Amino acid sequence: MSMQQPDWSIMPAVRVDGLEAGRIVLEIAAGRPVRLVSDRGISGLAGAGWWADLQAAWEAEATGPVMALLDCADLPGLVLSALRAGCRDIAFTAGPATPEGVCTRLTSLAEAHGSRLHPAPTGVTEVCWRRNRGATLRQYLHQHIDFKQM
C-alpha cells in the first residue's frame, strides 16, 4: 500500500544542527509532517555522509512523515557529494556564477539516484540550538512551528 506524500513545499521547516535538535522537532511535530533543514552549505564542512546518517536516524524514529533536507547552497559539487552519500532530499540554489543547464543536469542526476532536488525553503524556523535546549526551546518551537495547514 502506497502512502501519499505530503506537499513538502508547504510543510513546516526547521533549521537543525544535529541529531538531538531533529529529535526535539520530531517530538513537537507529534506525527505531523515536518522538514528538518541543514545549515546552508554545511556539508562542505561536515560531509554529506553525516547528514545521510542523521536522515536515517530521524526516519527510523519519526512517528510521521519527515524530510531531511540538505542545503547545498549554490555549490554543485556538494550536491554530487550528497548524492553519493545517499541523501534523498537536497536543496540547491543557482548563484550568479552557476553555468546554464547545471540545475537541469543536477535534477536528472538526483532522479537517477532516487533523490530529489529542491529549491531552498523559505520561511524556515531559525533556532539558536546552542542555548536553551530544554523546556525554553521546546516552548519556542511550539509557538513558532506553523502546523495550521495540517
C-alpha positions in Angstrom: 0.0 0.0 0.0 1.4 3.4 -1.0 1.1 6.4 1.2 0.5 9.7 -0.5 3.4 12.1 0.1 2.6 15.5 1.6 3.1 18.7 -0.3 6.5 19.3 1.2 6.7 22.9 -0.1 4.1 24.0 2.4 5.2 21.8 5.4 6.9 23.5 8.3 10.6 23.7 8.0 13.0 24.0 11.0 16.8 24.5 10.7 18.6 21.9 12.8 22.2 21.4 13.7 22.3 17.7 14.6 20.7 14.6 15.9 19.2 15.9 19.1 17.8 19.0 17.5 16.0 16.9 15.0 14.7 14.7 17.7 13.2 17.7 19.6 11.5 18.9 16.4 10.1 15.5 15.7 8.8 15.3 19.3 7.0 18.6 18.8 5.7 17.6 15.4 4.0 14.7 17.1 3.4 12.7 13.9 2.7 15.7 11.6 4.9 16.2 8.5 7.9 18.4 9.1 11.1 19.3 7.2 14.4 19.3 9.0 16.7 21.6 7.2 20.5 21.8 7.4 22.6 25.0 7.6 23.3 26.3 4.2 26.4 24.6 2.7 27.2 22.7 5.9 28.1 19.5 4.0 31.2 21.3 2.8 32.4 21.2 6.4 30.7 18.3 8.0 30.4 16.0 4.9 27.2 14.7 3.3 27.6 11.3 5.0 26.9 13.0 8.3 23.6 14.3 7.0 22.7 10.9 5.4 23.2 9.2 8.8 21.0 11.9 10.5 18.3 11.3 7.9 18.3 7.6 8.5 18.1 8.1 12.3 15.3 10.6 12.1 13.3 8.5 9.7 13.7 5.5 12.0 12.4 7.4 15.0 9.7 9.6 13.4 6.1 8.9 14.1 5.0 10.8 10.9 6.4 12.0 7.6 9.8 13.7 7.8 12.0 15.3 5.2 15.7 15.8 6.0 16.7 18.5 3.5 20.5 19.1 3.0 21.0 22.6 1.8 24.0 22.6 -0.6 23.8 26.4 -1.3 25.0 27.2 -4.8 27.7 24.5 -4.9 27.1 21.7 -7.4 30.0 19.7 -6.0 28.2 19.5 -2.7 25.1 18.1 -4.5 27.2 15.4 -6.1 28.7 14.5 -2.8 25.2 14.4 -1.2 24.0 12.0 -3.9 27.0 9.7 -3.4 26.3 9.7 0.4 22.7 8.7 -0.1 20.9 11.9 0.8 17.4 11.8 -0.7 16.4 15.5 -0.4 18.8 18.2 -1.5 18.4 21.9 -1.8 20.3 23.8 -4.4 20.1 27.4 -5.3 21.7 28.5 -8.5 24.0 31.5 -8.0 25.2 34.2 -10.4 28.2 32.1 -11.3 26.2 28.9 -11.9 26.6 27.8 -15.5 23.4 27.5 -17.6 22.0 24.0 -17.6 23.5 22.9 -14.2 20.2 22.8 -12.5 18.7 20.5 -15.2 21.7 18.2 -15.0 21.7 18.1 -11.2 17.9 17.3 -11.2 18.5 14.4 -13.7 21.3 13.0 -11.6 19.2 13.3 -8.4 16.4 11.4 -10.1 18.8 8.7 -11.3 19.9 8.3 -7.6 16.3 8.1 -6.3 16.7 11.6 -4.8 15.0 14.9 -5.3 16.5 18.4 -5.9 14.5 21.2 -4.2 14.8 25.0 -4.1 16.0 26.3 -0.7 12.9 26.6 1.5 11.6 29.9 2.6 10.0 30.6 5.9 12.4 28.3 7.8 12.1 28.5 11.6 15.6 29.5 12.8 16.5 28.5 16.3 19.6 29.1 18.4 20.4 25.5 19.2 23.4 26.3 21.2 21.4 27.8 24.1 18.3 26.7 25.9 17.9 23.2 24.5 15.5 22.3 27.3 12.0 23.5 28.1 12.6 27.0 26.8 13.5 25.7 23.4 10.5 23.4 23.3 8.2 26.3 24.2 9.7 28.4 21.5 9.3 25.7 18.8 5.7 25.1 19.9 5.0 28.8 19.4 6.8 29.1 16.1 6.3 25.9 14.0 3.2 26.5 12.0 1.1 23.4 11.7 -2.1 25.3 10.6 -2.2 23.7 7.2 -2.5 20.2 8.7 
